[in-house]
Amino acid sequence: MATEVDTWSLAPKADGVFSFDDNLADANHPYTVDDDLLNEAEVNGNWTPQEKALHEARLKAKAKRRLRKSSSRNSTSESFSESGELSGSDPHSPKGKVNTSDRKSRTGKGRGLPKKGGAGGKGVWGAAGMVYEDEEPDMRDPNYDESAQGDTVYATVVPEVDEKELEKMVNPIVQEYFEHGDTKEVQMLLKGLNLGQHKYEFSSLAVSLSLEGKASHRELTSRLLSDLSGKMLSQSEMARAFDKILKELPDLILDTPEAPQMLGQFIARAIADHVLPMSFLDFYKGKVDCDHARVALDRAEVLLNMKREMVRLDNVWGVGGGLRPVKHLVKEMNLLLKEYLISGDVSEAEHCLRDLEVPHFHHELVYEAVVMVLESKGDTASHMMIKLLQSFWKTGLITVDQMNRGFQRVYDELPEINLDVPHAHSIMETFVDLCYQESVITKQLRDACPARGRKRFVSEGDGGAIKN
């Protein structure tokens, strides 16, 4: 057997079967010892059927490798093999499917590099260093604006407020406006709401809330309607709002018995401020069946006839709060205390003091009450004033600071008061002790009360000695 192998290795090789080029081409494709045995068997002519079939398969595979390498060098050559299959397909893969993960050309052309140098494909920004030009707006774009091409405006879409949620959203705005009185802030908040066709209901809700409030709230509401008119609400929308309030008067009068008269003042003020059209009252003549609405319209007509030559009914709600002169406030508080001494109604006095809306000036009421006690005769006024101050103290209407300031003012002016009231010091000491017993004032305030010291001298012959 060894002799046969040596003979096969020394035998000359047949032409066209093995060559130097073939060995060089097959350098990258190593083969096993079976290839040498098959070649030696071919030279000697000793073929078995299995060896012959295996040899033919090896030759076909070697031809395909040569064709594939030649096609990569020459891109113009065809890449079809003898069997008609593409060179990029794998013959050993199931059903001869093409390897899709391979980045080489499917047609056998090119060098297998990425297409477009990596600048193409879905989701690719482009090649490095590429500068894009401005794209022209597309007419089919839903945001395309013919008048301003290239300028895309993004607007925030606010859904329209539902009628059921309108009152919940408007009430906090109006209540906060009653505190700060800034109409511009209300306008800004309303612009953020999409009231839609229910815009007019804001005016009706503001008027309804002010009817339950103070006179200053009604004054602020009239100013708000004047500022909103022409900017956010038209005269027709204002007229629609007041028409709704006139229809709701039977319900409003349950909580506010004076609602018809107040609504009439609102209508008169709105017409004078050009918030409502001048023909607003003429539209209702002979068409009103509700007695409360008729009272409101009559009140408005009377006020307009009285103030026919005035441009604005500025004082229809009075001068509110701290805008009133000090003399006027002092006069109002004096009148309040005198009516209380006659009627003895503490609740009415409390209601009148709240309507003045001057919590910073309540020390004046304390001062006037103590002075009335000093100037009065008998103990009736003293006990009634203690009862009144005690009620104001417990309800918190008069604070500690206001109470102390009122009494301190009387302490400072007691020497002058004593000129008109000789027993002012003794009356003051008694009144302060009673107030302390009823927990109206503090102990420090009671101790601060000035006492008039009496110095009694002996007769002149004693040399002016002070009697102990």
C-alpha positions in Angstrom: 0.0 0.0 0.0 2.9 2.3 0.7 4.3 1.6 -2.7 1.1 2.6 -4.4 0.9 5.9 -2.5 4.5 6.8 -3.6 3.7 5.9 -7.2 0.7 8.2 -7.2 2.7 11.1 -5.7 5.4 10.7 -8.4 3.0 10.3 -11.3 2.8 13.3 -13.7 -0.3 15.4 -13.3 -2.9 15.5 -16.1 -3.3 18.8 -18.0 -6.4 20.8 -17.2 -7.0 19.1 -14.0 -4.4 20.5 -11.6 -2.3 23.6 -12.1 -0.4 26.2 -10.1 -3.3 28.7 -10.6 -5.7 26.2 -9.2 -3.6 25.6 -6.1 -3.2 29.4 -5.7 -7.0 29.9 -6.0 -7.6 27.1 -3.6 -5.2 28.5 -1.0 -8.0 30.2 0.8 -10.1 27.0 0.7 -8.2 24.2 2.5 -9.2 20.7 1.7 -8.7 17.4 3.4 -6.7 14.3 2.6 -9.6 12.9 0.7 -9.0 15.4 -2.1 -5.4 14.1 -2.6 -6.7 10.5 -2.6 -9.3 11.4 -5.2 -6.8 13.1 -7.4 -4.4 10.1 -7.2 -7.3 7.8 -8.0 -8.1 9.9 -11.1 -4.6 9.7 -12.4 -4.4 5.9 -12.1 -7.9 5.4 -13.4 -9.0 3.4 -10.3 -12.5 5.0 -9.7 -15.2 3.7 -7.5 -18.7 5.0 -8.1 -18.7 6.8 -4.8 -15.3 8.4 -5.5 -16.4 9.5 -8.9 -19.6 11.2 -7.7 -17.7 12.9 -4.9 -15.0 14.1 -7.4 -17.7 15.6 -9.7 -19.2 17.5 -6.9 -15.8 18.9 -5.9 -15.2 20.1 -9.4 -18.6 21.9 -9.6 -18.0 23.6 -6.3 -14.5 24.7 -7.5 -15.9 26.1 -10.7 -18.5 28.1 -8.8 -15.8 29.6 -6.6 -13.8 30.7 -9.6 -16.8 32.2 -11.3 -17.7 34.1 -8.1 -14.2 35.6 -7.7 -14.1 36.6 -11.4 -17.5 38.3 -11.1 -16.2 40.4 -8.2 -13.3 41.6 -10.3 -15.4 42.3 -13.4 -18.7 44.0 -12.5 -19.9 43.7 -16.1 -19.8 39.9 -16.2 -22.8 37.8 -15.5 -23.1 36.2 -12.0 -25.1 33.2 -12.9 -23.6 29.8 -12.2 -24.0 26.7 -14.2 -27.1 25.7 -12.4 -28.7 29.1 -13.0 -28.7 30.2 -9.4 -27.5 33.6 -8.2 -24.0 33.8 -6.9 -25.3 35.5 -3.7 -27.4 32.5 -2.7 -26.2 29.8 -0.4 -26.7 26.4 -2.1 -26.6 24.7 1.3 -29.4 27.0 2.8 -32.9 25.6 2.9 -34.8 26.3 -0.4 -31.9 28.3 -1.5 -33.0 31.5 0.2 -30.9 34.6 -0.1 -29.1 35.8 3.0 -30.8 39.1 3.7 -28.3 40.2 6.3 -25.6 40.2 3.7 -24.8 43.8 2.6 -23.3 42.6 -0.7 -25.1 43.3 -4.0 -27.8 40.8 -4.7 -27.1 40.9 -8.5 -23.4 40.1 -8.1 -22.5 43.7 -9.1 -20.5 46.2 -7.0 -18.0 45.7 -4.3 -20.4 44.9 -1.5 -20.2 48.4 0.1 -23.1 50.2 1.8 -25.4 52.0 -0.6 -25.1 55.7 -1.0 -22.1 55.7 1.5 -24.5 55.2 4.5 -26.5 58.3 3.6 -29.6 56.6 2.4 -32.3 54.4 3.8 -35.2 54.8 6.1 -34.6 56.7 9.4 -31.2 57.9 8.3 -30.2 61.6 8.7 -27.8 61.5 5.8 -24.0 61.6 5.3 -21.8 63.3 7.8 -21.3 67.0 7.0 -24.4 67.2 4.8 -26.2 70.6 5.0 -29.9 70.6 4.3 -31.7 73.4 2.5 -35.0 75.0 3.7 -37.9 72.9 2.5 -40.8 74.5 0.7 -44.1 74.2 2.6 -46.4 71.6 1.3 -49.8 72.9 0.1 -51.4 69.6 1.2 -50.1 70.2 4.8 -53.1 70.9 7.1 -51.0 73.7 8.8 -50.2 75.3 5.4 -50.9 79.0 5.5 -51.1 80.7 2.1 -50.8 84.2 3.4 -47.6 83.4 5.5 -45.8 80.6 3.7 -43.1 79.0 5.8 -44.4 80.4 9.1 -46.1 77.6 11.0 -48.1 78.7 14.0 -49.0 76.2 16.8 -52.0 77.3 18.8 -53.2 75.7 22.0 -56.7 74.3 21.6 -58.8 74.8 24.7 -62.1 72.8 24.9 -65.3 74.7 25.3 -66.5 74.9 28.9 -69.5 72.9 29.6 -72.6 74.7 31.0 -72.6 72.5 34.1 -69.0 73.3 34.9 -69.3 77.1 34.1 -70.5 78.1 37.5 -67.8 76.1 39.3 -65.1 77.8 37.2 -66.5 81.4 37.3 -67.3 81.6 41.0 -63.7 81.5 42.2 -62.7 84.2 39.7 -65.5 86.6 40.9 -64.8 85.9 44.6 -61.1 86.6 44.1 -61.9 89.8 42.1 -63.9 91.0 45.1 -60.7 90.8 47.1 -58.2 92.5 44.8 -60.5 94.5 42.5 -58.2 94.1 39.4 -60.3 93.9 36.3 -57.3 93.2 34.1 -56.6 90.0 35.9 -60.2 88.9 35.4 -59.9 89.6 31.6 -56.7 87.5 31.5 -58.4 84.6 33.3 -61.4 84.8 31.0 -59.2 84.7 27.9 -57.7 81.4 29.2 -61.3 79.9 29.3 -63.2 79.0 26.2 -66.6 80.0 27.3 -68.0 79.8 23.7 -71.7 80.5 23.4 -72.1 80.7 27.2 -69.9 83.8 27.5 -72.8 86.1 28.4 -73.5 84.0 31.5 -70.4 85.3 33.2 -72.0 88.7 33.6 -75.2 87.2 35.1 -73.3 85.1 37.6 -71.2 88.1 38.7 -74.3 90.2 39.3 -76.0 87.3 41.2 -73.0 86.9 43.5 -72.8 90.6 44.1 -76.5 90.8 45.1 -75.6 88.5 48.1 -72.5 90.5 49.0 -71.8 94.0 50.2 -72.3 97.4 48.5 -68.6 97.5 47.7 -68.9 94.2 45.8 -71.8 95.6 43.7 -69.7 98.7 43.0 -66.8 96.5 41.9 -69.2 94.4 39.7 -70.5 97.5 37.9 -66.9 98.6 37.2 -66.1 95.1 35.9 -69.0 95.1 33.5 -68.0 98.5 32.3 -64.4 97.3 31.6 -65.5 94.1 29.9 -68.0 95.9 27.7 -66.7 96.3 24.1 -63.6 94.2 24.8 -64.9 90.7 25.7 -68.6 91.2 25.8 -70.9 93.2 23.4 -74.0 95.1 24.3 -76.2 92.4 23.0 -74.5 89.8 25.2 -74.8 92.1 28.2 -78.5 92.6 27.4 -78.9 88.8 27.2 -77.3 88.5 30.6 -79.5 91.0 32.4 -82.6 89.4 30.7 -81.6 86.1 32.3 -81.3 87.8 35.7 -84.7 89.4 35.4 -86.2 85.9 34.7 -84.3 84.5 37.8 -85.6 87.2 40.2 -88.3 84.9 41.8 -85.5 82.6 42.9 -83.0 85.4 43.9 -85.5 87.1 46.1 -85.6 84.1 48.4 -82.1 84.8 49.5 -82.0 88.6 48.9 -85.3 90.3 49.5 -84.0 93.5 48.1 -82.8 91.9 44.8 -85.4 93.8 42.5 -84.3 97.2 43.8 -80.6 96.3 43.5 -81.1 94.9 40.0 -82.8 98.1 39.0 -79.7 100.1 40.2 -77.5 97.7 38.2 -79.5 98.3 35.1 -79.4 102.1 35.5 -75.7 102.1 36.1 -75.1 99.8 33.1 -77.1 102.1 30.8 -75.3 105.2 32.1 -71.9 103.4 31.5 -73.0 102.4 28.0 -72.8 98.8 28.9 -76.5 98.3 27.9 -78.1 100.0 25.0 -80.3 103.0 25.7 -83.4 101.2 24.3 -83.1 98.3 26.8 -85.9 99.6 29.0 -88.1 100.4 26.0 -88.0 96.7 24.9 -89.8 95.6 28.1 -92.6 98.1 28.2 -95.9 96.3 28.2 -94.2 92.9 28.0 -93.4 92.1 31.6 -95.7 89.8 33.7 -93.4 89.2 36.7 -94.0 91.7 39.5 -90.4 91.5 40.7 -89.1 92.3 37.2 -91.5 95.2 36.9 -90.2 96.6 40.2 -86.5 96.4 38.9 -87.3 98.1 35.6 -89.3 100.9 37.3 -86.4 101.5 39.7 -84.0 101.8 36.8 -86.2 104.2 35.0 -86.6 106.4 38.1 -82.8 106.6 38.6 -82.2 107.5 34.9 -84.8 110.2 35.0 -83.3 111.7 38.2 -79.7 111.6 36.8 -80.6 112.4 33.3 -77.8 115.1 32.9 -75.1 112.9 34.5 -72.9 110.8 32.4 -72.3 108.2 35.1 -74.2 107.1 38.1 -71.1 106.9 40.2 -72.7 107.0 43.6 -75.5 104.6 43.0 -73.8 102.1 45.4 -72.4 104.9 47.6 -68.8 105.5 48.4 -67.4 102.2 49.7 -65.0 101.5 52.5 -61.9 103.5 53.0 -62.8 105.9 50.2 -65.2 107.7 52.5 -64.0 110.9 54.3 -63.0 110.5 57.9 -65.6 113.1 59.0 -68.3 111.0 57.3 -67.2 107.8 59.0 -67.1 109.5 62.4 -70.6 110.8 61.8 -71.8 107.4 60.8 -70.4 105.7 63.9 -71.8 108.4 66.2 -75.2 107.8 64.6 -74.8 104.1 65.0 -74.1 104.3 68.8 -77.0 106.8 69.4 -79.4 104.4 67.7 -78.1 101.5 69.7 -78.6 103.4 73.0 -82.2 104.0 71.9 -83.0 100.5 70.5 -80.6 98.3 72.4 -80.4 96.0 69.3 -76.8 94.6 69.2 -77.3 92.7 66.0 -78.5 95.8 64.1 -75.5 97.7 65.4 -73.2 94.9 64.2 -74.8 94.8 60.8 -74.4 98.6 60.4 -70.7 98.4 61.4 -70.0 95.7 58.9 -71.7 97.7 56.1 -69.3 100.5 56.7 -66.5 98.2 55.6 -63.7 100.0 57.5 -62.1 97.4 59.8 -59.0 99.6 60.1 -61.1 102.4 61.6 -63.0 100.4 64.3 -60.9 102.1 67.0 -63.0 105.2 66.3 -66.1 103.3 67.4 -64.4 102.3 70.7 -63.3 105.8 71.3 -66.7 107.3 70.7 -68.4 104.6 72.9 -66.1 105.4 75.9 -66.5 109.2 75.4 -70.3 108.7 75.4 -70.1 106.8 78.7 -68.0 109.6 80.2 -70.5 112.3 79.1 -73.6 110.3 80.0 -75.6 110.5 83.3 -76.3 107.3 85.2 -75.1 103.7 84.7 -77.4 102.7 81.8 -75.1 103.9 79.1 -72.1 102.3 80.8 -73.8 98.8 81.0 -75.1 99.0 77.4 -71.7 100.0 76.0 -70.0 97.2 77.9 -72.5 94.8 76.4 -71.9 96.1 72.9 -68.1 96.0 73.1 -68.3 92.5 74.6 -70.4 91.3 71.6 -68.0 92.9 69.1 -65.0 91.4 71.0 -66.5 87.9 71.0 -67.5 87.9 67.3 -64.1 89.2 66.3 -65.5 92.3 64.7 -63.2 94.5 66.8 -59.7 93.1 67.2 -57.3 93.5 70.2 -55.3 96.2 68.4 -58.4 98.3 67.6 -59.7 97.9 71.1 -56.4 99.0 72.6 -56.0 101.9 70.3 -59.5 103.2 71.1 -59.0 103.1 74.9 -55.5 104.6 74.6 -56.9 107.5 72.7 -59.3 108.2 75.6 -56.4 107.9 78.1 -54.4 110.5 76.1 -57.2 112.9 75.9 -58.6 112.4 79.4 -57.1 115.7 80.8 -59.0 117.7 78.1 -62.2 115.7 78.6 -61.9 116.4 82.4 -62.4 120.1 81.6 -65.9 119.4 80.4 -66.6 116.4 82.7 -65.2 117.0 86.2 -65.6 113.4 87.3 -64.1 111.9 84.2 -61.2 110.1 86.0 -63.4 108.4 88.5 -65.9 107.4 85.8 -63.1 106.1 83.6 -61.6 104.0 86.4 -65.0 102.4 87.2 -65.7 101.7 83.5 -62.3 100.2 82.9 -62.7 97.9 85.9 -66.1 96.7 84.6 -64.7 96.1 81.1 -61.9 94.0 82.6 -64.3 92.0 84.6 -66.3 91.2 81.4 -63.1 90.3 79.6 -63.4 93.1 77.1 -59.9 94.5 77.7 -56.7 93.0 78.9 -55.0 93.5 82.3 -52.2 95.6 80.8 -54.8 98.0 79.3 -56.6 98.3 82.7 -53.3 99.0 84.5 -52.5 101.7 81.9 -55.6 103.7 82.9 -54.4 107.1 84.3 -55.4 107.9 87.9 -55.8 111.5 89.1 -53.7 111.9 92.3 -55.2 114.1 95.0 -52.9 116.3 97.1 -54.7 117.8 100.1 -52.9 120.6 102.0 -53.4 121.7 105.6 -54.3 125.3 106.3 -51.9 128.0 105.3 -50.7 128.4 108.8 -49.2 124.9 108.7 -46.5 126.1 106.3 -47.8 124.2 103.3 -47.2 120.8 104.6 -48.9 117.9 102.8 -51.6 116.1 104.9 -51.1 112.4 105.0 
